[in-house]
């Protein structure tokens, strides 16, 4: 299945993902706010953010969802901090709002793809979706 993303969405996910990876690398000696597995999923997602891309399995969809969800949470947290620190109309708060909104739109589409894949896997496996993580979905 193909995940379609426009330029603004790709840019928002890239900048949000890079911020997470940079923060994780900078705080390698102290506890990281993002879980290591989530950071690893973000690192795997970043090279794919050059245009529309395929999600071939339900397991892959779950990894992509984990990464996009982490990026959305981080962007929302950073936006909230800027709004509180300055005000809602502050330039950084507005920029973070748009990055969050674009990323959130992608997260919704990833969830829709996941629901469709889960439905098909459920149908194929006779009600045992845990068996279908490796079923391939062609574009």
C-alpha positions as CSV (number, residue, x, y, z in Angstrom):
1,X,0.0,0.0,0.0
2,X,1.3,3.4,-0.8
3,X,1.4,6.2,1.7
4,X,1.0,9.5,-0.2
5,X,2.6,12.5,1.4
6,X,2.9,16.1,0.1
7,X,6.0,18.3,0.3
8,X,4.9,20.1,3.5
9,X,4.1,16.8,5.2
10,X,7.5,15.3,4.3
11,X,9.3,18.4,5.5
12,X,7.4,18.4,8.8
13,X,8.1,14.7,9.4
14,X,11.8,15.1,8.4
15,X,12.4,18.1,10.7
16,X,10.5,16.6,13.6
17,X,12.2,13.3,13.2
18,X,15.7,14.9,13.0
19,X,14.9,16.8,16.2
20,X,14.1,13.6,18.0
21,X,17.2,11.8,16.8
22,X,19.4,14.8,17.6
23,X,17.9,15.0,21.1
24,X,18.4,11.3,21.6
25,X,22.0,11.5,20.6
26,X,22.7,14.5,22.7
27,X,21.2,12.9,25.8
28,X,22.8,9.5,25.4
29,X,24.4,9.8,28.9
30,X,21.0,10.6,30.5
31,X,17.5,9.3,30.3
32,X,15.9,10.1,26.9
33,X,12.3,11.2,26.8
34,X,11.7,9.1,23.7
35,X,11.9,5.4,24.0
36,X,14.9,3.8,22.3
37,X,12.7,1.6,20.1
38,X,10.7,4.7,19.0
39,X,13.9,6.5,18.1
40,X,15.1,3.5,16.1
41,X,11.8,3.6,14.2
42,X,12.2,7.3,13.5
43,X,15.8,6.7,12.3
44,X,14.4,4.0,9.9
45,X,11.7,6.4,8.6
46,X,13.9,9.4,7.9
47,X,15.6,8.1,4.7
48,X,12.1,7.2,3.3
49,X,10.8,10.7,3.5
50,X,11.6,11.7,0.0
51,X,8.2,11.2,-1.5
52,X,5.3,8.7,-1.5
53,X,6.5,5.3,-0.2
54,X,5.2,1.7,0.1
55,X,4.2,0.0,3.3
56,X,4.3,-3.7,2.5
57,X,3.3,-5.5,5.7
58,X,1.3,-4.9,8.8
59,X,4.5,-5.1,10.9
60,X,6.0,-2.3,8.7
61,X,2.9,-0.2,9.1
62,X,3.2,-0.6,12.9
63,X,6.8,0.6,12.8
64,X,5.9,3.6,10.5
65,X,3.0,4.4,12.8
66,X,5.2,4.3,15.9
67,X,7.7,6.7,14.3
68,X,5.0,9.1,13.0
69,X,3.2,9.0,16.4
70,X,6.4,9.8,18.2
71,X,7.1,12.7,15.9
72,X,3.6,14.1,16.3
73,X,3.9,13.8,20.1
74,X,7.2,15.6,20.1
75,X,6.0,18.4,17.8
76,X,2.8,18.9,19.9
77,X,4.9,19.1,23.1
78,X,7.4,21.6,21.6
79,X,4.4,23.6,20.2
80,X,2.8,23.7,23.7
81,X,6.1,24.8,25.3
82,X,6.5,27.7,22.8
83,X,2.8,28.8,23.3
84,X,3.3,28.9,27.1
85,X,6.8,30.5,26.9
86,X,5.8,33.2,24.4
87,X,2.2,33.3,23.0
88,X,0.1,31.4,20.4
89,X,1.0,33.9,17.7
90,X,4.8,33.6,18.2
91,X,6.6,32.7,15.0
92,X,8.1,29.4,16.4
93,X,4.7,28.4,17.9
94,X,3.0,28.9,14.6
95,X,5.6,27.0,12.7
96,X,5.4,24.1,15.1
97,X,1.6,24.1,14.8
98,X,1.8,23.6,11.1
99,X,4.5,20.9,11.4
100,X,2.3,19.2,14.0
101,X,-0.8,19.5,11.8
102,X,0.9,18.1,8.7
103,X,2.4,15.2,10.7
104,X,-1.0,14.5,12.3
105,X,-2.5,14.3,8.9
106,X,0.0,11.7,7.9
107,X,-0.6,9.8,11.1
108,X,-4.3,9.6,10.3
109,X,-3.5,8.1,6.8
110,X,-1.1,5.6,8.4
111,X,-3.9,4.6,10.8
112,X,-6.4,4.2,7.9
113,X,-3.8,2.0,6.1
114,X,-3.4,0.0,9.3
115,X,-7.1,-0.5,9.7
116,X,-7.4,-1.7,6.1
117,X,-4.5,-4.1,6.4
118,X,-5.8,-5.4,9.7
119,X,-9.2,-6.1,8.1
120,X,-7.6,-8.0,5.3
121,X,-5.3,-10.0,7.6
122,X,-8.3,-10.8,9.8
123,X,-10.2,-12.1,6.8
124,X,-7.2,-14.1,5.5
125,X,-6.3,-15.7,8.8
126,X,-9.8,-16.4,9.9
127,X,-9.8,-14.0,12.9
128,X,-6.2,-14.4,14.0
129,X,-4.6,-11.1,13.0
130,X,-1.5,-11.9,15.1
131,X,-0.6,-14.5,12.4
132,X,-0.6,-12.0,9.6
133,X,2.2,-9.5,10.4
134,X,4.3,-10.7,7.5
135,X,1.5,-10.9,4.8
136,X,2.7,-8.7,1.9
137,X,0.4,-6.1,0.5
138,X,1.3,-5.1,-3.1
139,X,0.9,-1.5,-4.3
